[in-house]
Amino acid sequence: MDQPQANPGLSRIDAALARIEAAARARLAATDSLEHRHAALRTSMAEAIAALDQVIASDEGTAEGDA
């Protein structure tokens, strides 16, 4: 496609397709980034909940020993 288009409408269609493809790639990249951040947040929250569970369990063990 190094030669000029015979129909100017085809050039506009080609340009529009290029913009659509670029937008689709950008959206895919953004979605991938969001999925990675969500997975990291999920892991972090699971670790925090596990730590809280340990604190609660150790506190309950101490409270039972006081009774």
SULLINLIN-V934305 format. One record per backbone hydrogen bond with DSSP energy under -1.0 kcal/mol. CO is the residue of the C=O (numbers start at 0). NH is the residue of the N-H. If there is no record, write none. Layout:
co=[CO,CO]
nh=[NH,NH]
This chain:
co=[6,6,7,8,9,10,11,12,13,14,15,16,17,18,19,20,21,22,23,24,25,26,27,28,29,30,31,32,33,34,35,36,37,38,39,40,41,42,43,44,45,46,47,48,49,50,51,52,53,54,55,56,57,58,59,60,61]
nh=[9,10,11,12,13,14,15,16,17,18,19,20,21,22,23,24,25,26,27,28,29,30,31,32,33,34,35,36,37,38,39,40,41,42,43,44,45,46,47,48,49,50,51,52,53,54,55,56,57,58,59,60,61,62,63,64,65]
